[in-house]
Amino acid sequence: MHINPVLNIEMKRHVRTLKCCWAFFGVNLLLGIIFLVSYFSIVGRNNYLTVGHYRYMMQCYVIMAYALFGALCVLLPGLSGSAITREREKNTLELLLSTQLNPLKIVWGKLLVSLWMIVLIVISAFPMICVIMVLGEVSLLDLFKLIISIVFSGIFIGSIGIFCSTMSKASNRAVIWSYVTVFSVTVGTLIFIPMVVFLMKVRMEQEGLLGQVDLGKWIYLLLVNPLTGFFGFLSRQVGNGSELFDVCSSIGNYADDFVVNHMCGCAVFVQMAISALLLYLSAKKLQSYKR
């Protein structure tokens, strides 16, 4: 089996660092605190779980899943944002470009390193999540789907970091731009859309109009939010799968809108297309350095 040389070398270097150990410890400590707080708040004074209490363990699983997604948003921009600039600062970028690896393989290898670190962190959290499997209704297939969803989100976030790292000359600047961009597409869109809805309501009240606010095509901004696909995935696991559409329908009439009716799949498709474009542009930028 052929392994990307960049992935092979970088993984050996990353797993031996103290930062990697602290990242593993921090994520598992956070999940452990979430489980203990959830468990003891559910058990209460009775010191045992009733049949009706087991459904609350699924809520604990959802909180843990979002905690892993939060760890992805916190760790991945820092890992991928310094991937290329670190090589430039160590004066090893020219040496790396002089090898038989083309720039696209170098960029892809750097992205795989960041993704593999996140996957290892998720795998290290399996013992804690498996407790939910015993007390709740989570299966191994659900955990596998959780990893797949995190990987898709990681490709999008990681490609943003790789692009910022390729376009910047300093690691600090590249990491800052990575975090700013990731924050903008995740939290920024969730803030911007309610603001637009609020302004529409104010305008309707001033004009004396009654009825539901129709956000229109502004809802398509959610397609670039990695949280959209992750939310849609979890709703299919622990809900009826229509929660994402219900949220969109509360701010517009999208009954016949194909994109909104398939928001989760469309969001993943759009983000993967943007990721491919960012990686291609990053490879073209490295090709210019090679010349």
Residue, then its C-alpha position, 0 to 999 in steps of 0.5 A: m500500500h502506497i502511503n503519501p511520503v509527507l504523511n509518513i514523515e510528518m506523522k512520526r514527528h507529530v505523535r512524538t511531540l508533547k503538544c500531541c499528548w496534551a491535545f489527546f488529554g484535553v479532549n478526553l478530559l473534556l468528554g469525561i467532564i461532560f459525561l460525569v456532569s450529565y450522568f450525575s445530573i440524570v441519576g440525582r438522589n436515587n443513585y440509579l437510572t430508570v428506564g425513562h432516564y436512558r433516553y437522556m444518555m443520547q443527549c449526552y452523546v450529542i453533547m460529546a459529538y459537538a464537543l468533538f466538533g468544537a475540538l476540530c474547529v479549535l485544533l485543525p486550523g492551527l495544525s493546517g494553518s502552519a503546515i506550509t509556512r513552517e517548512r518555509e521558516k525552517n528553509t526546508l520548503e525548497l528541499l521539499l519542492s525539489t523532490q519527485l513529489n508534485p505540489l498537489k501531493i505535498v498539499w494533500g499530504k499536509l492536509l492528511v497529516s492534520l486530518w489523521m491527527i483529528v481522527l486519532i483524537v476521536i479514536s482515543a475518545f472511543p472508550m469514553i463514548c463507548v460508555i454511552m453505548v452501554l447506557g444508551e442506544v449508540s451503536l458501533l455503526d453510529l460511531f463510524k458515521l460520526i468519524i465520517s462526518i468529522v472527516f468531511s468537516g475536517i477536509f473543509i476546515g483543513s483545506i482553508g488552513i492549507f490555503c492560508s498557510t500557502m498564501s502567507k509568509a509567516s506561521n502566526r499570520a497564517v494561523i490567525w487567518s485560518y481561525v478568522t476564516v473558520f470562525s466566519v463560516t461557522v459562527g459568522t453565518l449563524i450570526f449574520i442570518p438572524m441579523v438579516v431576519f431581524l432587519m426583515k421583521v423590523r422593515m415589515e413592522q414599519e410597513g405594517l405587513l403581517g406574516q412570516v419572514d421569508l429569508g429567501k436565498w440568504i439561507y444558502l449561506l448555510l451551505v458553507n457552514p461545516l456545522t450544517g452538515f454535522f447538525g443534519f447528520l446528528s439529527r438523523q441519528v438521534g432525531n427524525g432527520s427533519e430538524l434542519f429543514d424545520v429550522c429553515s422553514s421557520i424563516g422562509n417558505y422552502a417546501d419546493d426548494f431542492v437545496v433546502n430539502h437536501m441541505c445536509g447533502c448539498a452542504v457537504f457537496v459544496q464544501m468538498a467542491i470548495s476544498a478541492l478548489l482551495l487545494y488546487l490553488s494552494a498547489k498552483k501557488l507552490q508550483s510558482y515557488k518551485r519555478 
